[in-house]
Amino acid sequence: MPELDPMLPAPALFGEIDPPQRLLMGPGPVNAHPRVLRAMSADLLGQFDPEMTGYMNQVMALYRPVFGTANAWTMLIDGTARAAIEASLVSLVVPGDTVLVINFGRFGLLLQEILGRIGARIVTVDAPWGEVVPMAAIAEAIAAYGPKVVACVHGDTSTTMAQPLEGLGELCRAAGALAYVDATATLGGMEIAADRWGVDVVTGGLQKCLGGPSGSAPITISDRAAEHIFARRHVEQGIRRDDIVDGAGVRIGSNYFDLAMIMDYWSEKRLNHHTEATSMLYAARECARVALGEGLAARFARHAASGRAMTAGLRAMGLTVFGDDAHRMTNVTGVYIPAGIDGERVRTMMREHFEIEIGSAFGPLQGKIWRLGAMGYNAMRHKVLITLGALEACLAAEGFVLPLGAAVPAALAAWVA
Amino acid sequence: MPELDPMLPAPALFGEIDPPQRLLMGPGPVNAHPRVLRAMSADLLGQFDPEMTGYMNQVMALYRPVFGTANAWTMLIDGTARAAIEASLVSLVVPGDTVLVINFGRFGLLLQEILGRIGARIVTVDAPWGEVVPMAAIAEAIAAYGPKVVACVHGDTSTTMAQPLEGLGELCRAAGALAYVDATATLGGMEIAADRWGVDVVTGGLQKCLGGPSGSAPITISDRAAEHIFARRHVEQGIRRDDIVDGAGVRIGSNYFDLAMIMDYWSEKRLNHHTEATSMLYAARECARVALGEGLAARFARHAASGRAMTAGLRAMGLTVFGDDAHRMTNVTGVYIPAGIDGERVRTMMREHFEIEIGSAFGPLQGKIWRLGAMGYNAMRHKVLITLGALEACLAAEGFVLPLGAAVPAALAAWVA
């Protein structure tokens, strides 16, 4: 037996996991559905056990309708939503490729950040924070730059705007470009129509409208994009097989995010890649079962009602809602912090008195707006009403003059509208 | 409301998650400790909630003794064990750097694979599969190649060998190299002495000796390595702050795996990066609490007893154990498939009749050996005995002539040895 270093301090074990029961009404993560949390306590399986690969196939089937697609390649990336973004971009984009980013918030900047590290030539078509980019401007930019890939966020929680994507795929196909969409903040809450939009790769996360924990990221890949990616396939040493042939394209710059190997892992080839994160796969599976069991149309309507109610309640308090009304995400609402009110003091009071979390903001909006989410398991009438009532009490306590008792009835009226 | 595409098939919801209760006695993943599975069903928290950042700090404290280190930078990477390997290498290695890989199995090949994509100049010092690399050969290779980084697997499950690492850090420091160790398959089961070995970055996974699910990867980083990594810091657009200054070094090629930003996220700076995978963090925290509660020395002894018992039982059946006895991992044992026996038929019989999974093998060992693990929650006497009894029955059913009833008593005798 090796001896342990006696100089190391004796370890403290802390207590059992026992988090306070916060109501998470920010831009995500949100509280997970209890069925999702319970699914994660199921026993594990070996990664090539037929029961496990059966669950993997079920996950593929369950996420196709969630993404609005018939794409065979619909699966999970083992990491947070950001992992799936990077996997998509590093697998689609060859260093030196021109990539057009449709940029209207922090997560458009994130796309550029990731693309910069990949070595892409980045061009952008931009909107100010709080607006979206008109499709005509996107068409012009595609014509002007001739990009290999067009990359876009669907709902950018930093600005609460949802970029319309009808017609994007047609523009891209006509120009020979592949289209990537980051739907992290909308998947399961607003309609994602990968096939009707004609976009090639769409990724999401569980921790927003799907009502699960962060750590597994659903992805769908068109056959057209899959062909492009398989042309870059490079199976790692030690597991090469006669039935899986390398492509002639430029090798993908990451092993973990090599979508060609990940697709071979999820296919009947069952190429050994990472060890699938089984508990997170159980969670992702249950998220989709909850969403499809409710019905996607009903679920989108529930998110829309929550957003309407939240917005109406905030306005009834005399607050000003941020951004372009016509392109608001249904599941997160930005609202200006009133003059003379300390936004962080209110957030702390919301948490300490009411156990409710609301969000701050990034970049040019930091200190200027709060972001209130109603996503997934929290896109519910009573949670919106509770949040509005609590915010009213905190604002009144801070000396903000507002029409007491107006927010909740306004929200109730807007819910059914 | 957008209409859903009526052409999409109505989604099947499949059943509730209900996996069969397999006993996973392969090279990992293994069954998770029930306390770990239960921890994951705790409610979620916002990522900058003080309760959440408190749990993050506890995780840092809990993993220091697990890694045998006082390193401040001890935390989690959100992905499988392979994610932490790539994060380490992409953050340590600048394209063009010479990296020496200590190569004695499939996971040494994986290190090379990842390094190749990063653009490293790779040199190796090798041992045949089933042996380890003598420290004198490593010293010679360091002297000959002058590497910037030396990368090594501690326990390579593909060959069941554990590379001795005493003195590696001293050699590396003398040569001005940083040392990286992949301890995925040994962390929590064999001693990891990051500080005594003097190595700079060590990574692991939960799904082997720590008895948790795949999907979160502990990592520890020396101050020396952290300084090197922070010199490459490049905070992404949209979240830049005056108190976090970019370094002058070459930007890290990945955003998700940028250890500088991940360290800023885990530090008091709380830089926004990914959304921490909360349920997996709960799991990782509980894995460490279970391990430290048992006591690391007792835990290593239990793994060693399991390995001794498994090896003794296999030999008592007349089977030949694979590889160098002096450098065997305690927690996984390779054994030759006897002549005339179909290895996959036996594995299927083990699974279908006994609900026990044992492992096949990779590369040059595929079809030649089975790999039997006894890791984490499964490194227990009764599970080793059950596995040996089942294997004996399967081999006998397949016509292999063996001394019936010999394996279990041999294993029992070896357990206490």
Interface residues (C-beta under 8 A of the other chain):
Chain A: M1 P2 E3 L4 D5 M7 L8 P9 P11 A12 L13 F14 E16 I17 D18 P19 P20 Q21 R22 L24 G26 G28 P29 V30 N31 A32 L37 R38 A39 M40 S41 A42 D43 L44 L45 G46 Q47 D49 E51 M52 Y55 Q58 A61 L62 R64 P65 G68 T69 A70 D78 G79 T80 A81 R82 A83 E86 V90 G105 R106 F107 L109 L110 Q112 E113 I114 G116 R117 I118 S158 E191 A193 D195 R196 G205 Q207 P213 S214 G215 S216 E236 Q237 G238 I239 R251 I252 G253 S254 N255 Y256 F257 N272 H273 H274 T275 E276 A277 T278 S279 M280 Y282 A283 R285 E286 R289 L292 G293 L296 A297 F300 A301 A304 R351 E357 F362 G363
Chain B: M1 P2 E3 L4 D5 L8 P9 P11 A12 L13 F14 E16 I17 D18 P19 P20 Q21 R22 L24 G26 G28 P29 V30 N31 A32 L37 R38 A39 M40 S41 A42 D43 L44 L45 G46 Q47 D49 E51 M52 Y55 Q58 A61 L62 R64 P65 G68 T69 A70 D78 G79 T80 A81 R82 A83 E86 V90 G105 R106 F107 L109 L110 Q112 E113 I114 G116 R117 I118 S158 E191 A193 D195 R196 G205 Q207 P213 S214 G215 S216 E236 Q237 G238 I239 R251 I252 G253 S254 N255 Y256 F257 N272 H273 H274 T275 E276 A277 T278 S279 M280 Y282 A283 R285 E286 R289 L292 G293 L296 A297 F300 A301 A304 R351 E357 F362 G363
